[in-house]
C-alpha cells in the first residue's frame, strides 16, 4: 500500500471517504497516489467523489446507510427498506430506499448496492426520524411507523381504500399492535397531508389506543 492508503487507514476513516477528505491528508502527488491505489485495488471508486478502502486495506465494511447519506446529504433511509429491516413486511428489500428533498434518482454502485431516492415532500419533516453518529460520519433513518407513512404517501393511496393497505403490504400486525399512543402522536399533525393523517387516525382506531 502507498502513503495515501496508509494515512487513510491511520486516520480511521471507517473505510468510506470523499475525495476532499482524502486530499486533506496528502500534500504532494495526490492524483498519482490515488490512481496507483485504484489500479492496485487498495481503493475502490464508488460514485462521483466517493471512495472506499478495499481488499486487504479496508478497515471495516462499508455502512450502506452512511453511503446513502454521503450520496445525498438531505436524505434519510425510509419506506420499504426500513419496513423490511424491522420485519414489518415479510419481503426482503435489497435496495436502500430513501426519501429526499432533492431530485429523484437511482444509483447502482454494483459492489455497494443500489440506492433509490424519492422526493415526497418539499421540505424536511423531522418527526419520526432519528440520527445515528458513527465516528466522524452520520446518517438519518425513519422509525418504522414513519417509514410506513412515507410509503403510503408514495403509493398515492386513496382515503376510501386505506383499509386495504394493511393486506396489500402484508404488514405484520404484532408490530402494529405493539405501538404506543406516543408513537402515533409523534407523527399526528406533522404532515398536513390528508392521507397520512387519516391513516394515523385509522391505525389508532384499529389498535384501540
Residue pairs with C-beta under 8 A, 6 or more apart in sequence:
1 9
1 37
1 40
1 42
1 57
2 33
2 36
2 37
2 42
3 26
3 33
4 22
4 25
4 26
4 30
4 33
4 34
4 37
4 43
5 37
5 42
5 43
5 53
5 57
7 25
7 26
8 17
8 22
8 25
8 43
8 53
9 53
9 57
9 59
11 25
12 59
12 135
13 21
13 53
13 59
13 136
14 59
14 60
14 63
14 66
14 134
14 135
14 136
14 137
15 52
15 53
15 58
15 59
15 60
15 61
15 62
16 46
16 50
16 51
16 52
16 53
16 62
16 63
16 66
16 67
16 70
16 137
17 50
17 51
17 52
18 49
18 50
18 51
18 70
19 49
19 50
19 51
20 49
22 30
22 34
22 51
23 30
26 33
34 43
37 43
38 44
38 45
41 54
41 55
42 53
42 54
42 55
42 57
43 51
43 52
43 53
43 54
43 57
44 51
44 52
44 53
44 54
44 111
45 51
46 52
46 62
46 67
46 109
46 112
47 71
47 107
47 109
48 71
50 67
50 70
50 71
52 58
52 62
52 112
53 59
62 112
63 134
63 137
63 139
64 96
64 112
64 113
65 77
65 96
65 132
65 139
65 141
66 134
66 137
66 138
66 139
67 96
67 109
67 112
67 113
67 115
68 75
68 77
68 96
68 98
68 115
68 139
69 75
69 137
69 138
69 139
69 140
70 137
71 107
71 115
72 98
72 100
72 102
72 105
72 117
74 100
74 101
74 102
74 124
75 98
75 99
75 100
75 102
75 117
75 140
76 98
76 99
76 129
76 139
76 140
76 141
76 142
77 96
77 97
77 98
77 139
77 140
77 141
77 142
78 97
78 98
78 99
78 141
78 142
78 146
78 147
78 150
78 151
79 97
79 99
79 118
79 142
79 147
79 150
79 151
79 154
80 89
80 91
80 93
80 95
80 97
80 147
80 151
81 93
81 95
81 96
81 97
81 98
81 147
82 97
82 141
82 142
82 143
82 144
82 147
83 89
83 93
83 144
83 147
83 148
83 151
83 169
84 91
84 92
84 93
86 144
86 175
87 172
87 175
88 144
88 147
88 148
88 171
88 172
88 175
88 176
89 169
89 170
89 171
89 172
90 170
90 172
91 170
94 113
94 114
95 113
95 114
95 115
95 116
96 113
96 114
96 115
96 116
97 116
97 118
98 115
98 116
98 117
98 118
99 117
99 118
99 119
99 120
99 121
99 142
99 150
100 117
100 118
100 119
101 119
101 121
101 122
101 123
101 124
102 117
102 119
103 117
103 119
104 117
104 118
104 119
105 116
105 117
106 114
106 115
106 116
106 117
107 114
107 115
107 117
108 114
109 115
118 154
120 150
120 153
120 154
121 191
125 190
125 191
127 146
127 186
127 187
127 190
127 191
128 142
128 143
128 145
128 146
128 149
128 186
128 187
128 190
129 140
129 141
129 142
129 143
129 146
130 140
130 141
130 143
131 138
131 139
131 140
132 138
132 139
132 140
132 141
142 150
143 183
144 175
145 179
145 183
145 184
145 186
145 187
146 187
148 169
148 171
149 187
149 191
149 196
149 199
149 200
151 169
152 162
152 165
152 195
152 196
152 199
153 191
153 193
153 195
153 196
155 165
157 165
157 195
157 199
158 195
159 194
159 195
159 198
162 195
162 198
162 199
162 202
163 202
165 171
165 199
166 173
166 176
176 203
176 206
176 207
177 207
179 203
179 207
179 209
180 209
181 204
181 209
184 200
184 203
184 204
184 209
187 196
187 200
188 197
188 200
188 201
189 197
191 197
